[in-house]
């Protein structure tokens, strides 16, 4: 028998509009977003990804969707197992306002390590090691650009606390993202690596929050107590998620895979508040490795 190959992919989500992922609980008037239990970082659950991607593929080709995602319960028949799997989408680059540089992106060793588990790039591995060493000594940030001082929101970092680093940009696994038009092409030239703890704090203050109210129908005044605050990941952020197709060498699965990759190399809307234009993403997918089974 021939060797079976499992194809694995990495998909980048570049946010064109704020992303409201929906929290597992609501505290008072706050509509929170989904957060990791152990880090409190926002994320996009794999169940949300899978549901949206399946519905999009079903719209284009119902037969291909059934092959990859499995048959739904129909006419009393049991559902079948699908051929595709998805992991959660987690943050990689997060936009931050800067009084000195207008707009920069932050990342941290934790995010880079999660990313490198899948791309397995030696240059990124060395960058993570350099960041861990510098941030545990006397440096507050590693930057990919020249700066005498750096403001992260309103916090000022002096030159003595900054270290210039070279960001690997030649990897074929990151080029499809940064070669896109617009602000996304500037990320690696305006990148700041900070500690995991500082990243948590800046992400928390950098989330987009909007207060919404309900109005009385006749007077257009605010109904008593009818307001809520909604959280969202801001536009220009980049998340990523790995996914793959189980070992199956049939031509039928190969054709379905091609259709799925077309869906995952376009634009899609994720999360809630679709009517308000939330969650629109520019998607880029790359193949990361082939595991022999």
C-alpha positions as CSV (number, residue, x, y, z in Angstrom):
1,X,0.0,0.0,0.0
2,X,1.2,3.5,-0.7
3,X,1.8,6.1,2.0
4,X,-1.1,8.3,3.0
5,X,-0.5,12.0,3.3
6,X,-2.1,14.4,5.8
7,X,-2.2,17.9,4.4
8,X,-1.9,20.7,7.0
9,X,-2.5,24.4,6.3
10,X,-2.2,27.7,8.1
11,X,-4.8,30.5,7.5
12,X,-4.2,34.1,8.4
13,X,-7.2,36.4,9.2
14,X,-6.5,40.1,8.6
15,X,-9.3,42.1,10.2
16,X,-10.9,44.6,7.9
17,X,-13.5,45.5,10.5
18,X,-13.8,44.9,14.2
19,X,-14.4,41.3,15.2
20,X,-16.9,40.5,17.9
21,X,-16.5,36.8,18.7
22,X,-19.2,36.4,21.4
23,X,-18.4,35.5,25.0
24,X,-19.5,32.4,26.9
25,X,-21.0,34.7,29.6
26,X,-22.3,38.2,29.9
27,X,-21.6,40.3,33.0
28,X,-24.1,43.0,33.6
29,X,-24.4,45.3,30.5
30,X,-21.1,44.1,29.0
31,X,-21.2,41.9,25.9
32,X,-17.8,40.4,26.2
33,X,-15.8,38.4,23.6
34,X,-14.5,34.9,23.7
35,X,-11.3,34.6,25.8
36,X,-8.8,31.9,26.5
37,X,-9.3,30.7,30.1
38,X,-5.5,30.6,30.9
39,X,-4.4,33.8,29.3
40,X,-7.5,36.0,28.9
41,X,-6.4,36.8,25.3
42,X,-9.3,37.1,22.8
43,X,-9.7,34.3,20.3
44,X,-12.1,33.0,17.6
45,X,-13.4,29.5,18.5
46,X,-12.9,26.7,16.1
47,X,-16.6,25.9,16.2
48,X,-17.4,29.4,14.8
49,X,-14.8,29.0,12.1
50,X,-16.1,25.6,11.1
51,X,-19.7,26.6,11.0
52,X,-19.0,29.7,8.9
53,X,-16.6,27.9,6.5
54,X,-19.0,25.0,6.0
55,X,-22.0,27.3,5.3
56,X,-19.9,29.2,2.7
57,X,-18.8,26.0,1.0
58,X,-22.4,24.6,1.1
59,X,-23.5,27.8,-0.8
60,X,-20.9,27.2,-3.5
61,X,-20.9,23.4,-3.6
62,X,-23.2,21.3,-1.2
63,X,-21.7,18.0,-2.4
64,X,-18.1,19.1,-1.6
65,X,-19.2,20.4,1.8
66,X,-20.7,17.0,2.6
67,X,-17.5,15.2,1.7
68,X,-15.3,17.4,3.8
69,X,-17.6,18.2,6.8
70,X,-19.7,15.1,6.8
71,X,-23.3,14.5,6.2
72,X,-25.9,16.2,8.5
73,X,-28.8,14.3,10.1
74,X,-31.3,13.9,7.3
75,X,-34.3,11.5,6.8
76,X,-33.4,9.7,9.9
77,X,-29.9,8.9,8.9
78,X,-27.0,9.3,11.3
79,X,-24.5,12.1,10.6
80,X,-21.1,11.0,9.1
81,X,-17.7,12.2,10.2
82,X,-16.0,14.8,8.1
83,X,-12.5,14.8,6.6
84,X,-11.4,18.3,7.8
85,X,-10.4,19.6,11.2
86,X,-9.9,23.2,12.5
87,X,-8.1,24.7,15.5
88,X,-9.0,27.9,17.2
89,X,-7.9,31.2,15.7
90,X,-5.5,33.0,18.0
91,X,-3.8,36.4,17.8
92,X,-0.5,37.0,16.1
93,X,-0.2,40.8,15.5
94,X,-2.3,43.4,17.4
95,X,-2.5,47.1,16.4
96,X,-1.7,49.7,19.0
97,X,-2.0,53.5,18.9
98,X,1.3,55.2,19.4
99,X,1.9,58.9,20.2
100,X,5.3,58.6,18.6
101,X,4.6,56.4,15.6
102,X,0.8,56.7,15.1
103,X,0.2,53.0,14.5
104,X,2.3,50.0,15.3
105,X,1.7,46.3,15.8
106,X,2.7,44.3,18.9
107,X,3.3,40.6,19.4
108,X,4.9,38.6,22.2
109,X,7.0,35.4,22.6
110,X,3.8,33.4,23.5
111,X,2.1,34.3,20.2
112,X,5.3,33.7,18.2
113,X,5.8,30.3,19.8
114,X,2.3,29.3,19.0
115,X,2.8,30.3,15.4
116,X,6.2,28.6,15.1
117,X,4.7,25.3,16.4
118,X,3.2,25.0,12.9
119,X,5.5,26.8,10.6
120,X,8.7,25.4,12.2
121,X,11.0,28.2,11.0
122,X,14.5,28.3,12.5
123,X,14.8,32.1,12.1
124,X,11.6,32.7,14.0
125,X,12.8,30.2,16.7
126,X,16.0,32.3,17.1
127,X,14.0,35.5,17.2
128,X,11.9,34.0,20.1
129,X,15.0,33.1,22.0
130,X,16.5,36.5,21.5
131,X,13.2,38.1,22.7
132,X,13.0,35.9,25.8
133,X,16.6,36.8,26.7
134,X,16.3,40.5,26.1
135,X,12.9,40.9,27.8
136,X,14.1,39.0,30.9
137,X,17.0,41.4,31.3
138,X,16.9,45.2,30.9
139,X,14.9,45.6,27.7
140,X,11.2,46.4,27.5
141,X,10.7,45.9,23.8
142,X,12.3,44.6,20.6
143,X,11.5,46.7,17.6
144,X,11.9,46.3,13.8
145,X,12.4,50.0,13.1
146,X,14.6,52.9,14.3
147,X,13.3,54.9,17.3
148,X,14.8,57.2,19.9
149,X,11.8,56.6,22.0
150,X,8.6,54.6,21.6
151,X,5.1,55.3,22.9
152,X,2.9,52.2,23.4
153,X,-0.4,54.1,23.7
154,X,0.6,56.6,26.4
155,X,3.5,54.6,28.0
156,X,6.9,55.9,26.9
157,X,9.9,53.6,26.4
158,X,13.3,55.3,26.2
159,X,16.0,54.2,23.7
160,X,18.0,52.4,26.4
161,X,15.0,50.0,26.9
162,X,14.6,49.3,23.2
163,X,16.5,46.7,21.1
164,X,16.5,46.7,17.3
165,X,16.0,43.3,15.7
166,X,15.8,41.9,12.2
167,X,12.4,40.3,11.5
168,X,12.6,37.3,9.1
169,X,10.6,38.3,6.1
170,X,11.7,35.8,3.4
171,X,9.8,32.8,4.6
172,X,7.2,31.6,2.0
173,X,4.8,31.1,4.9
174,X,4.6,34.8,5.8
175,X,5.1,36.4,2.4
176,X,1.5,35.8,1.1
177,X,0.3,37.8,4.1
178,X,2.6,40.8,4.0
179,X,2.5,41.1,0.2
180,X,-1.1,42.1,0.3
181,X,-2.0,45.7,-0.4
182,X,-2.8,48.2,2.3
183,X,-1.7,48.5,6.0
184,X,-1.0,44.8,6.3
185,X,2.1,45.2,4.2
186,X,3.6,47.5,6.9
187,X,3.3,45.1,9.8
188,X,6.8,43.6,9.9
189,X,8.4,47.0,9.4
190,X,6.4,48.4,12.3
191,X,6.5,45.5,14.7
192,X,7.2,45.6,18.4
193,X,7.8,42.5,20.5
194,X,7.0,42.9,24.2
195,X,6.7,40.5,27.1
196,X,3.7,38.3,27.5
197,X,2.5,40.2,30.5
198,X,2.8,43.6,28.9
199,X,1.0,42.2,25.8
200,X,-2.0,41.1,27.9
201,X,-2.3,44.6,29.4
202,X,-2.0,46.4,26.1
203,X,-4.5,44.1,24.4
204,X,-7.0,44.7,27.2
205,X,-6.8,48.4,26.8
206,X,-6.6,48.2,23.0
207,X,-9.9,46.3,22.5
208,X,-12.6,48.4,20.8
209,X,-15.6,49.1,23.1
210,X,-18.8,50.7,22.1
211,X,-21.8,51.6,24.2
212,X,-25.2,51.0,22.6
213,X,-28.6,52.2,23.8
214,X,-32.2,51.5,23.1
215,X,-34.5,54.5,22.4
216,X,-38.1,55.1,23.3
217,X,-40.2,54.8,20.1
218,X,-42.0,58.1,20.3
219,X,-39.7,60.4,22.2
220,X,-36.4,59.1,20.9
221,X,-35.0,59.3,24.4
222,X,-33.0,56.5,26.1
223,X,-35.1,53.7,27.7
224,X,-34.3,53.3,31.3
225,X,-31.4,51.0,31.8
226,X,-31.4,49.9,28.2
227,X,-27.8,50.1,27.3
228,X,-24.9,47.7,26.8
229,X,-21.2,47.8,26.1
230,X,-19.8,45.6,23.3
231,X,-16.2,44.5,23.0
232,X,-14.4,43.7,19.7
233,X,-10.9,43.0,18.4
234,X,-10.0,46.1,16.4
235,X,-9.4,46.2,12.6
236,X,-5.8,45.6,11.3
237,X,-5.3,42.8,13.8
238,X,-4.0,39.5,12.5
239,X,-5.1,36.1,13.8
240,X,-4.2,32.6,12.5
241,X,-5.5,29.1,12.7
242,X,-4.1,25.8,11.6
243,X,-6.4,23.3,9.9
244,X,-6.0,20.1,7.9
245,X,-7.5,17.3,5.9
246,X,-7.3,13.7,7.1
247,X,-5.3,11.2,5.2
248,X,-7.4,10.2,2.2
249,X,-5.9,9.8,-1.2
250,X,-9.2,9.8,-3.2
251,X,-9.7,12.2,-6.1
252,X,-13.0,13.1,-4.6
253,X,-11.3,14.5,-1.5
254,X,-8.7,16.3,-3.6
255,X,-11.3,18.1,-5.6
256,X,-13.1,19.1,-2.4
257,X,-9.9,20.4,-0.9
258,X,-9.4,22.6,-3.9
259,X,-12.8,24.2,-3.4
260,X,-12.2,24.7,0.3
261,X,-8.9,26.4,-0.3
262,X,-10.7,28.8,-2.7
263,X,-13.0,29.7,0.2
264,X,-10.1,30.2,2.5
265,X,-8.2,32.6,0.2
266,X,-10.8,35.3,-0.1
267,X,-12.9,37.4,2.2
268,X,-15.3,36.0,4.9
269,X,-17.3,37.4,7.8
270,X,-16.9,35.8,11.2
271,X,-18.5,36.3,14.6
272,X,-21.6,38.2,15.6
273,X,-23.1,41.6,14.7
274,X,-22.9,40.9,11.0
275,X,-25.6,43.5,10.4
276,X,-23.3,46.1,11.7
277,X,-20.5,45.1,9.4
278,X,-18.4,43.4,12.1
279,X,-16.0,40.5,11.5
280,X,-15.0,41.0,7.9
281,X,-11.6,39.4,7.2
282,X,-9.1,39.2,4.4
283,X,-8.0,35.6,4.3
284,X,-4.7,34.1,3.2
285,X,-4.0,30.3,3.3
286,X,-0.6,28.6,3.0
287,X,0.3,24.9,3.1
288,X,2.6,24.2,6.1
289,X,3.6,20.6,5.9
290,X,2.6,17.1,4.8
291,X,2.6,14.5,7.5
292,X,3.0,10.9,6.4
293,X,0.6,8.4,8.0
